[in-house]
Amino acid sequence: MKNSRRLSIFLVLLGGFWLSASWLAFAQTPNQRLILNDGSYQIVRKYEIVGDRVRYISAERGGEWEELPASLVDWVATQAWAKAHAPGAPGPVVSNAGTGSQQAAEIDKEAKAERDEELARKPAILPGLRLPDEDGVFILDTFHGEPELIEVPQNSGGLNTPTPHNVLRSAIPLGGNKQIIQLEGYKAKVQVHVNQPVIYISLDDPKEAEADDRALVVDTQGAGSVKDKHSHSSPTSRYVIVRVQVKPQTRVIGAMKVSMLGKAEQSVDIVDTVSEVLPGGHWLKLTPKLPLDIDEYALMEILSSKDINLDVWDFGVNPRSPEAKNAISPVELSK
């Protein structure tokens, strides 16, 4: 009887010790950080990746599992932070002079630089809405009260231009009724619903965008253009929005309108823009100075006082048009 009682007491004490040890081990487990693309972070006890979601237990709130899209996590910065703060990671090394450096701090600094560079490539333009980390031209639209980003392809009038930003250089014509730019179809593929859309143009590194020695000379009815296969968008370029003339099967821009781009005076068919290079130098933001009527337009690039880019980005303004395909919508963090 006494032996049974002693055994029961021993088991109770052993169970209590095991629970205490388990709780202590959990309590002493270092917290982790899930660093997000916008620079913020979640302090978590643990996390796991399930499909395209990240499940985690918050160290601040505790309790039940929470989740957020895995695409919102900056995995490079998250892993760098975890490596720098892992148990046994090298601590500060102090020299005889009393000065030193911390390897973890250096890793954090490198991770922050990488994160800042990534955020510069994908700047937030609205809460939850970022520009993609890719080259191209994107226009900010609003459909049924929700903001959306729409990619605007470059239209080269039937020429094969696979690059996101091609330059078909031409001298600015002196005027006349000649059709210098002709676009297929009576309307553009991209139709926006707002009359003052904001346009974002990716800026390439000029060092990586030198013109090809095999530049192709293109016949533009006397415009004398040269197609640079490896051209880039320069923040020094000036951009204007031109109203195009709509015909049954085509849309055209005449030499008269183009010739006015290099002059000080404006016309009802030319809308100048306000430009701003976003922090980091990866994107150029363009805002029309005047609202746009319901019509068809083309964004044109003026390379210099004498040259223009004949490859344009065409779009229309039509509040009744359907929602654009493959539009980028804001993504909210799961609460």
RARA-V749938 format. One record per backbone hydrogen bond with DSSP energy under -0.5 kcal/mol. CO is the residue of the C=O (numbers start at 1). NH is the residue of the N-H. Records with the same first field share a line. If there is no record, write none. Layout:
BEGIN
CO=NH ; NH
END
This chain:
BEGIN
1=5
2=6
3=7
4=8
5=9
6=10
7=11
8=12
9=13
10=14
11=15
12=16
13=17
14=18
15=19
16=20
17=21
18=22
19=23
20=24
21=25
22=26
23=27
24=28
25=29
26=29
32=44
33=35
34=42
35=74
36=39
40=36
42=34 ; 44
43=59 ; 60
44=32
46=57
48=50 ; 55
49=51
50=53
52=70
53=50 ; 55
54=68
55=48
56=58 ; 66
57=45 ; 46
58=62
66=56
68=54
69=72
70=73
72=37
73=75
74=78
75=79
76=80
77=81
78=82
79=83
80=84
81=85
83=86
86=89
91=103
92=94
93=101
95=98
99=95
101=93 ; 103
102=106
103=107
104=108
105=109
106=110
107=111
108=112
109=113
110=114
111=115
112=116
113=117
114=118
115=119
116=120
117=121
118=122
120=123
123=131
126=129
128=130 ; 331
129=125 ; 126
132=134
136=202
137=152
138=200
139=141 ; 150
140=198
141=148
143=146
146=143
147=330
148=141
149=328
150=139
151=153
153=314
154=156
155=312
156=159
159=161
166=168
167=169 ; 228
168=310
169=226
170=308
176=256
178=180 ; 255
181=253
183=251
189=191
190=316
192=318
195=292
197=288
198=140
199=286
200=138
201=284
202=204
204=206
205=208
206=209
212=215
215=217
216=227
218=220 ; 225
220=223
223=171
225=218
226=169 ; 228
227=216 ; 229
228=167 ; 231
232=234
233=204
234=237
238=302
239=273
240=242 ; 300
241=271
242=298
244=246
245=252
249=185
250=247
251=183
252=245
253=180 ; 181
254=258
255=259
256=260
258=261
259=262
260=263
267=270
269=243
270=272
271=241
272=289
273=275
274=287
276=278 ; 285
278=281
282=203
283=278
284=201
285=276
286=199
287=274
293=295
295=317
296=244
297=315
298=242 ; 300
299=313
300=240 ; 302
301=303 ; 309
302=238
306=172
307=303 ; 304
308=170 ; 310
309=301
310=312
312=155 ; 314
313=299
315=297
316=192 ; 318
318=321
324=327
327=329
328=149
END
